[in-house]
Amino acid sequence: MAEIDAGAYGRWPVEADRAAKRPGERDDVKAFRLEDLDAERAAHDGAYLRFLRERTMSAGLYALDAGTVDPQQPHEQDEIYFVVSGRGALTVGAETTQVARGSVVHVPARTPHKFHHITEDLRVLVVFSPPEG
């Protein structure tokens, strides 16, 4: 079994023999490196980079630098936030939680939410379901 180098996340095993696919199977593996996504996001002068859109979900990288204000508004989709790096607070509805690397937070559709009191640059993997427009 071969492995993909996932940087700080270690190594992920992947199937090395693609010839063993069953008839009709698709080869849709998509792999991303966070540092490449962050560089692409920065090159486009944006806080958010959507890097994946599929039928039932989409994913992006959201960046907020220390001391900045989160401008986002509620979304029509459910969201999962996975904090890749940084530190701050996140208010979802009336509840506030501290977030840092490794935090995972679900935000229900149409619920007001904002990151704030960002003390270390945040990099957040965002998953929307259904996919964002």
PEHUTA-V528118 format. One record per pair of residues at least 24 apart in sequence whose ideal C-beta (glycine too) atoms are under 10 Angstrom apart, sorted by sequence separation. I is the first residue (numbers start at 1). J is the second residue. D is the distance in whole Angstrom. If there is no record, write none. Layout:
i | j | d
I | J | D
I | J | D
This chain:
i | j | d
9 | 33 | 10
30 | 54 | 9
37 | 61 | 5
47 | 71 | 8
48 | 72 | 9
64 | 88 | 7
80 | 104 | 7
81 | 105 | 5
90 | 114 | 7
91 | 115 | 8
4 | 29 | 9
6 | 31 | 8
9 | 34 | 8
36 | 61 | 10
38 | 63 | 7
47 | 72 | 9
80 | 105 | 7
81 | 106 | 8
89 | 114 | 9
90 | 115 | 5
91 | 116 | 7
99 | 124 | 8
6 | 32 | 10
7 | 33 | 6
8 | 34 | 8
28 | 54 | 9
37 | 63 | 10
79 | 105 | 8
80 | 106 | 6
81 | 107 | 7
89 | 115 | 7
90 | 116 | 8
91 | 117 | 10
4 | 31 | 6
6 | 33 | 8
7 | 34 | 7
8 | 35 | 9
32 | 59 | 9
34 | 61 | 7
79 | 106 | 7
80 | 107 | 8
88 | 115 | 5
89 | 116 | 5
90 | 117 | 9
5 | 33 | 9
6 | 34 | 9
7 | 35 | 7
78 | 106 | 7
79 | 107 | 4
88 | 116 | 7
89 | 117 | 4
90 | 118 | 10
4 | 33 | 10
7 | 36 | 10
30 | 59 | 10
32 | 61 | 9
78 | 107 | 7
79 | 108 | 8
86 | 115 | 9
88 | 117 | 6
89 | 118 | 8
77 | 107 | 9
78 | 108 | 6
79 | 109 | 8
87 | 117 | 9
88 | 118 | 4
89 | 119 | 9
77 | 108 | 10
78 | 109 | 5
87 | 118 | 7
88 | 119 | 6
75 | 107 | 8
77 | 109 | 6
78 | 110 | 10
79 | 111 | 9
81 | 113 | 9
83 | 115 | 9
86 | 118 | 7
87 | 119 | 5
88 | 120 | 7
90 | 122 | 9
74 | 107 | 9
75 | 108 | 10
76 | 109 | 6
77 | 110 | 9
78 | 111 | 9
86 | 119 | 8
87 | 120 | 4
88 | 121 | 9
74 | 108 | 9
75 | 109 | 7
76 | 110 | 7
79 | 113 | 8
81 | 115 | 9
86 | 120 | 5
87 | 121 | 9
88 | 122 | 6
90 | 124 | 9
74 | 109 | 8
75 | 110 | 7
85 | 120 | 7
86 | 121 | 5
87 | 122 | 7
74 | 110 | 5
75 | 111 | 9
85 | 121 | 7
86 | 122 | 3
88 | 124 | 10
74 | 111 | 6
85 | 122 | 7
86 | 123 | 6
74 | 112 | 5
75 | 113 | 9
84 | 122 | 8
85 | 123 | 5
86 | 124 | 8
73 | 112 | 8
74 | 113 | 7
83 | 122 | 7
84 | 123 | 4
85 | 124 | 9
72 | 112 | 10
73 | 113 | 9
74 | 114 | 10
83 | 123 | 8
84 | 124 | 6
72 | 113 | 7
73 | 114 | 9
81 | 122 | 10
82 | 123 | 10
83 | 124 | 5
84 | 125 | 6
72 | 114 | 7
82 | 124 | 7
83 | 125 | 8
70 | 113 | 8
71 | 114 | 9
72 | 115 | 8
81 | 124 | 5
82 | 125 | 4
70 | 114 | 5
80 | 124 | 10
81 | 125 | 7
82 | 126 | 8
69 | 114 | 8
70 | 115 | 4
79 | 124 | 10
80 | 125 | 8
81 | 126 | 6
82 | 127 | 8
38 | 84 | 9
69 | 115 | 9
70 | 116 | 6
80 | 126 | 7
81 | 127 | 8
37 | 84 | 10
38 | 85 | 9
68 | 115 | 9
69 | 116 | 7
79 | 126 | 6
80 | 127 | 4
68 | 116 | 9
70 | 118 | 8
79 | 127 | 7
80 | 128 | 8
69 | 118 | 9
77 | 126 | 10
78 | 127 | 9
79 | 128 | 6
80 | 129 | 8
34 | 84 | 6
64 | 114 | 10
67 | 117 | 9
68 | 118 | 6
77 | 127 | 9
78 | 128 | 7
79 | 129 | 8
34 | 85 | 9
64 | 115 | 6
66 | 117 | 10
67 | 118 | 6
75 | 126 | 10
77 | 128 | 4
78 | 129 | 5
64 | 116 | 9
66 | 118 | 5
67 | 119 | 8
70 | 122 | 9
76 | 128 | 9
77 | 129 | 6
78 | 130 | 8
62 | 115 | 8
65 | 118 | 7
66 | 119 | 6
68 | 121 | 9
75 | 128 | 7
77 | 130 | 6
79 | 132 | 9
64 | 118 | 5
66 | 120 | 6
67 | 121 | 9
68 | 122 | 9
72 | 126 | 10
76 | 130 | 8
77 | 131 | 7
65 | 120 | 9
66 | 121 | 5
77 | 132 | 6
65 | 121 | 5
66 | 122 | 8
76 | 132 | 8
77 | 133 | 9
64 | 121 | 7
65 | 122 | 8
75 | 132 | 7
76 | 133 | 8
63 | 121 | 7
64 | 122 | 5
75 | 133 | 9
63 | 122 | 7
64 | 123 | 9
62 | 122 | 8
63 | 123 | 6
64 | 124 | 8
62 | 123 | 8
63 | 124 | 8
61 | 123 | 7
62 | 124 | 4
61 | 124 | 7
62 | 125 | 8
60 | 124 | 9
61 | 125 | 6
62 | 126 | 5
60 | 125 | 8
61 | 126 | 7
59 | 125 | 7
60 | 126 | 5
59 | 126 | 7
60 | 127 | 8
58 | 126 | 9
59 | 127 | 5
60 | 128 | 8
58 | 127 | 7
59 | 128 | 7
57 | 127 | 6
58 | 128 | 5
59 | 129 | 10
57 | 128 | 6
58 | 129 | 8
56 | 128 | 10
57 | 129 | 4
58 | 130 | 8
59 | 131 | 9
60 | 132 | 8
56 | 129 | 6
57 | 130 | 7
58 | 131 | 4
59 | 132 | 9
51 | 125 | 10
56 | 130 | 6
57 | 131 | 6
58 | 132 | 5
9 | 84 | 10
47 | 122 | 10
52 | 127 | 9
53 | 128 | 9
54 | 129 | 10
55 | 130 | 8
56 | 131 | 7
57 | 132 | 9
58 | 133 | 9
8 | 84 | 9
48 | 124 | 9
50 | 126 | 9
52 | 128 | 10
54 | 130 | 10
55 | 131 | 7
8 | 85 | 9
49 | 126 | 10
54 | 131 | 7
48 | 126 | 8
50 | 128 | 9
53 | 131 | 5
52 | 131 | 9
53 | 132 | 8
53 | 133 | 10
50 | 131 | 9
41 | 123 | 9
50 | 132 | 7
48 | 132 | 10
38 | 123 | 6
37 | 123 | 9
35 | 123 | 10
37 | 125 | 9
34 | 123 | 7
34 | 125 | 8
8 | 101 | 10
32 | 125 | 10
